Structures are given as C-alpha cells and as structure tokens.
Amino acid sequence: MTLGEKLRSIRKEKDMTKQELGNVLNVPKERIKLYENNEEVPSDFYLSAFAQYFNISVEELTDAE
C-alpha cells in the first residue's frame, strides 16, 4: 500500500472528507487529493500532523507493505 493509499484509507475510516482533513491540517483539499493520489509527497511536518491527529506513528504511514 502506498503512502497516498494509507492516507486515504485512514481518512475514510474516520469518515472525513478531504475538506475536513484539509481544515485540520490547514491545507487546501486539493493538496490532500495530491497526497492521496501520490502526486505530491507530504512534508515531514504534515506527516507528523496527520499521524498526531489520527493517533498513529509516522512510521505506520511511511512503512511500505
């Protein structure tokens, strides 16, 4: 599973829209779309913010399966 797929899966598991997640991370929903489609890699700052918000480790997000 790619990083983008993991981000999308976790977001959907928590029943959040791209807009809602963007509001939490303070980024436009379009950026969330880029992350989820693996068109852009989130910075370490945003990976950390995402992990913290969803109470998971950054390693869980970035480890390839």
Summary of the structure (lengths in Angstrom):
residues: 65
radius of gyration: 10.4
end to end distance: 5.8
largest distance: 28.8
contacts: 161
relative contact order: 0.20
helix: 65%
strand: 0%
